[in-house]
Structure formats: C-alpha cells, structure tokens
Amino acid sequence: MKKINFLFCCLCLLLSIETQAVIVNDVTGMTPVQVAAVVQPESTQQVAELIKQTSGSISIAGGKYSMGGQTAIQGALQIDTQKLNHVIAFNPEQKLLTIEAGASWRQVQELIDPYGLSVKIMQSYADFSIGGSLSVNVHGRYFGEGPIILSVEEFKIVLADGSVVVASPKENQDIFYAAIGGYGGLGVITEVTLRLADNVKVKRVNEVMPISEYYRYFSQHIRSDKTAIFHNAIIYPPLISKKSVRLHLNRHKNQ
C-alpha cells in the first residue's frame, strides 16, 4: 500500500510539470483529441487528489462510448476510470450493490447473477461504464421503469475543489439530481449504490404490424400488462413505398 501511495504522489507531482501530450480517442476511432495527460486512478481518494493538483480543465473517460469527442478536452487532463472498478459492498439479501463508477455493467452482471439478481435499469449494451450511464441518465427497455436515476440509492462524487460528497434523493439532493444526466460537468462520480432486482425468466413475443395499428395494439395489449418486463418497437423503413412501413415489436414477459 505504501508503494502504491508513493507512486501516486509521484504521478501527481509529474502532472504539475509540463508533460508530453497524448492523443486519445473514443471507440469509433474517428475523434482524436490531444490531451495533456491520461491518468487512471483506482480510488475516490486518488480522484480527489488529482483534482486538487490540477488547475486546468479535466475530462472523464469510462467505456468511451460517448462518441464525438465528449470524453476528452484539447490540452486537458483526462481521468480514465477503467481501473476505478472495485466492488465496495454487496448485500444480496437487501438487493444493494455499491461499486466504483468505472466498472462495466458486464462486471455487475457477472457478480450478481449467481445470487439470482439482475440489474434493475441499464442500457441494452453491457460494456458501458456505470459512471457514464449515470452521467447521461440512460434508460433501457424496461417497461414502466423510467431512466436509471430511479435505481440509484446514492453515489459519491468529487467536486471541482476536490471535496468528496455523498448524494442521494434525501441527502444533497441538488447535487444528486444535477450530476445524474449532467455529463460530468459537476464533478467525477466515483462510487454508486444500485438497487437490484430479481432475475426472473422471460419469454420473447414478436409481432409485426402496420405502424398505423401500433397505438391501438400498445394501449390494449401492453400498457395494462403487469407481466411485461421489456418492450421496444422498431420501425423498418420501406424500400419502395412509405405505405409498406411495418412496425416490429419485441416484448418480453414472465414465463
């Protein structure tokens, strides 16, 4: 531990000196940005120290699936959260998980699946980082669940002055509701406590119909269906005539 702290202090000192610029990119490989340096902290404390030691702009990168240069700022320090991925606490009985924000949803799924638990709300893709998903307040295909903020019990965030704040719907509410969906503008979310759900079996039901029939079908067969878990509709554009538009439905139900 002393060796790690010593190396980290050295890193912070190096950041105060002129460093060699680094070219970073997102998963598309189409948006190269030259940043001053890239660091990979492994704890909330290390993130706080980095922010205190940095006087200029800071960007945050997780899974780097926010495309178009959103994870990097020209000439700034980039905090890469890939190593900020440790499990802090897991209580299967209470269906609560506290994990660092750089972890991926895949990591969460692999941890909780043996306990018969599932993520309550997430995007369809499992390689996104948890912190990135919170920062855009994602929604999934979960019927009636809304965006991810509804499954977050609390989180830790490091603000611009390096202070660490715990925020929840009851504590520091202004920070809680500003940071989720705030695209990292308020600070760096480092730890998240998530409310989990039972991992129940589902059955997929597919329907194909003209788009003009979808509203009636949804109102009569889906809106009031208490067994519906996932739902999404895909509109396939016609190749020849707009009259041939069809709506493809995917609906999952309890078996």
C-alpha positions in Angstrom: 0.0 0.0 0.0 2.9 2.4 0.9 4.4 1.7 -2.5 1.1 2.5 -4.3 0.7 5.7 -2.4 4.3 6.7 -3.2 3.9 6.1 -6.9 0.6 8.0 -6.9 2.2 11.0 -5.2 5.0 10.9 -7.8 2.3 10.9 -10.5 0.6 14.0 -9.0 4.0 15.8 -8.9 4.6 15.0 -12.5 1.2 16.4 -13.5 2.3 19.8 -12.2 5.2 19.8 -14.6 4.9 20.0 -18.4 4.0 16.6 -19.7 4.1 15.1 -23.1 0.8 15.4 -24.9 -1.2 12.2 -25.6 -3.6 11.5 -28.4 -6.8 9.8 -27.2 -10.0 8.7 -29.0 -13.4 7.1 -28.3 -14.5 3.7 -29.5 -15.2 4.9 -33.0 -11.6 5.9 -33.6 -12.9 8.9 -35.5 -12.4 11.7 -33.0 -8.7 12.0 -32.0 -8.1 14.6 -29.3 -4.7 15.8 -27.9 -4.8 15.9 -24.1 -2.1 16.9 -21.7 -2.0 13.6 -19.9 -4.1 10.5 -19.1 -4.3 9.1 -15.6 -6.1 6.1 -14.2 -7.0 6.5 -10.5 -8.0 3.5 -8.5 -10.0 5.0 -5.7 -12.1 8.0 -4.7 -9.2 9.4 -2.7 -6.9 9.3 -5.7 -9.5 11.1 -7.9 -9.8 13.8 -5.2 -6.0 14.3 -5.0 -5.8 14.5 -8.8 -8.5 17.2 -9.0 -6.8 19.2 -6.2 -3.5 19.0 -8.0 -4.9 20.1 -11.4 -5.6 23.7 -12.1 -6.8 23.4 -15.7 -9.6 21.6 -17.4 -10.4 17.9 -16.7 -12.3 15.4 -18.9 -13.7 12.0 -17.8 -13.5 8.8 -19.8 -15.1 5.5 -19.0 -16.0 2.9 -21.6 -15.6 5.8 -24.2 -18.9 5.0 -25.9 -20.0 8.7 -25.7 -19.0 9.5 -29.2 -17.9 12.7 -30.8 -15.1 13.8 -28.5 -17.2 14.0 -25.3 -14.6 12.1 -23.3 -11.7 14.4 -24.0 -10.8 18.1 -24.0 -7.9 19.6 -26.0 -4.9 20.2 -23.8 -6.7 19.0 -20.6 -6.1 16.2 -18.2 -8.2 13.1 -18.9 -9.2 10.9 -16.0 -9.7 7.4 -17.3 -11.9 5.5 -14.9 -11.2 1.9 -16.2 -9.3 1.0 -13.0 -11.8 2.6 -10.8 -13.8 -0.6 -10.9 -13.8 -2.2 -7.4 -16.8 -3.6 -5.5 -17.2 -1.7 -2.3 -20.2 -3.6 -0.8 -22.7 -6.2 -1.9 -25.8 -7.2 0.1 -27.8 -9.8 -1.9 -30.5 -10.0 0.8 -31.2 -6.3 0.6 -30.6 -6.3 -3.2 -28.0 -3.5 -2.9 -24.6 -3.1 -4.6 -22.0 -0.4 -4.1 -19.4 -0.4 -6.9 -17.0 2.1 -8.3 -18.2 4.0 -11.3 -15.6 2.8 -13.8 -16.9 -0.8 -13.6 -18.9 -2.1 -16.6 -22.4 -3.4 -16.5 -21.0 -6.8 -17.6 -18.9 -6.9 -14.4 -22.0 -6.2 -12.3 -24.0 -8.9 -14.1 -21.3 -11.5 -13.6 -21.2 -10.7 -9.9 -24.9 -10.7 -9.1 -26.1 -13.5 -11.5 -25.2 -16.4 -9.2 -27.4 -14.8 -6.5 -30.5 -14.8 -8.7 -30.3 -11.0 -9.1 -30.4 -8.7 -12.1 -29.7 -5.0 -12.9 -32.9 -3.1 -12.4 -32.3 -0.4 -15.1 -29.5 -0.2 -17.7 -28.8 0.3 -21.4 -29.1 -2.7 -23.7 -25.3 -2.9 -24.1 -23.2 -4.3 -21.1 -19.8 -2.7 -21.9 -20.7 0.8 -20.9 -19.3 2.1 -17.6 -21.7 2.7 -14.7 -20.5 6.3 -14.3 -21.0 7.0 -17.9 -24.6 5.6 -17.8 -25.4 7.8 -14.8 -23.8 10.9 -16.4 -26.3 10.6 -19.3 -29.2 9.2 -17.2 -29.8 6.4 -19.6 -33.0 4.4 -20.0 -33.4 0.8 -21.1 -36.2 -1.3 -22.5 -37.6 -1.9 -19.1 -41.4 -1.3 -19.2 -42.5 1.3 -16.8 -39.2 1.7 -15.0 -38.0 5.0 -16.5 -34.4 6.2 -16.5 -31.5 4.9 -14.5 -31.8 7.5 -11.8 -34.8 5.6 -10.4 -32.5 2.7 -9.4 -29.7 4.7 -7.8 -29.7 4.8 -4.0 -26.8 7.2 -3.6 -23.3 8.0 -5.1 -20.0 9.6 -4.2 -18.9 12.5 -6.3 -15.7 14.5 -6.3 -16.4 18.2 -7.0 -14.2 20.8 -8.7 -12.5 21.7 -5.4 -11.6 18.1 -4.6 -14.2 17.7 -2.0 -16.0 14.3 -1.8 -19.8 14.5 -1.4 -22.3 11.7 -0.8 -25.6 12.5 -2.7 -28.9 10.7 -2.7 -32.6 11.6 -3.2 -32.6 12.6 0.5 -29.0 13.9 1.1 -27.5 16.7 -1.1 -30.5 16.5 -3.4 -29.4 19.3 -5.6 -26.1 17.5 -6.4 -27.9 14.2 -6.9 -30.3 15.4 -9.5 -27.8 17.7 -11.2 -25.0 15.1 -11.5 -27.2 12.3 -12.9 -27.6 13.4 -16.5 -25.0 16.2 -16.0 -22.4 14.7 -18.4 -19.6 15.1 -15.8 -20.0 18.8 -15.7 -20.5 18.9 -11.9 -17.7 16.5 -10.9 -16.5 12.9 -11.1 -18.9 10.2 -9.9 -16.7 7.6 -8.2 -18.9 5.2 -6.3 -22.5 4.2 -6.9 -25.1 2.2 -4.8 -27.6 0.5 -7.0 -30.9 -1.1 -6.2 -31.0 -4.5 -7.9 -34.0 -6.7 -9.0 -34.9 -10.4 -9.1 -33.5 -12.2 -12.1 -36.7 -13.8 -13.5 -37.1 -15.8 -16.6 -38.7 -14.1 -19.6 -40.3 -15.1 -22.8 -39.9 -13.1 -26.0 -43.0 -12.3 -28.1 -42.6 -10.8 -31.5 -45.4 -9.0 -33.5 -45.3 -7.4 -36.9 -48.0 -4.9 -38.0 -48.6 -1.7 -39.9 -47.4 1.4 -38.0 -51.0 2.7 -38.0 -52.1 -0.2 -35.8 -49.4 0.2 -33.1 -51.1 2.8 -30.9 -54.2 0.6 -30.5 -52.1 -2.5 -30.0 -49.9 -0.9 -27.3 -52.9 0.6 -25.5 -54.9 -2.7 -25.4 -52.1 -5.3 -25.0 -49.1 -3.8 -23.4 -49.8 -0.7 -21.4 -52.0 -2.6 -18.9 -50.0 -5.9 -19.0 -48.4 -6.3 -15.5 -46.3 -9.2 -16.7 -44.5 -7.1 -19.3 -40.8 -6.5 -18.5 -39.1 -5.3 -21.7 -40.6 -3.6 -24.7 -39.3 -1.9 -27.8 -40.6 -1.1 -31.2 -38.5 -0.9 -34.4 -39.8 0.9 -37.5 -38.3 -0.6 -40.6 -38.3 1.9 -43.5 -39.8 0.7 -46.7 -37.5 0.2 -49.7 -40.1 1.3 -52.3 -43.2 2.8 -50.8 -44.0 4.5 -47.4 -47.3 2.6 -47.4 -45.3 -0.6 -46.8 -43.9 0.6 -43.4 -44.2 -2.1 -40.8 -43.6 -2.0 -37.1 -41.6 -4.8 -35.4 -42.3 -5.3 -31.7 -40.2 -7.2 -29.1 -42.0 -7.9 -25.9 -40.7 -9.9 -23.0 -43.0 -11.5 -20.4 -42.7 -13.7 -17.4 -42.9 -17.3 -18.1 
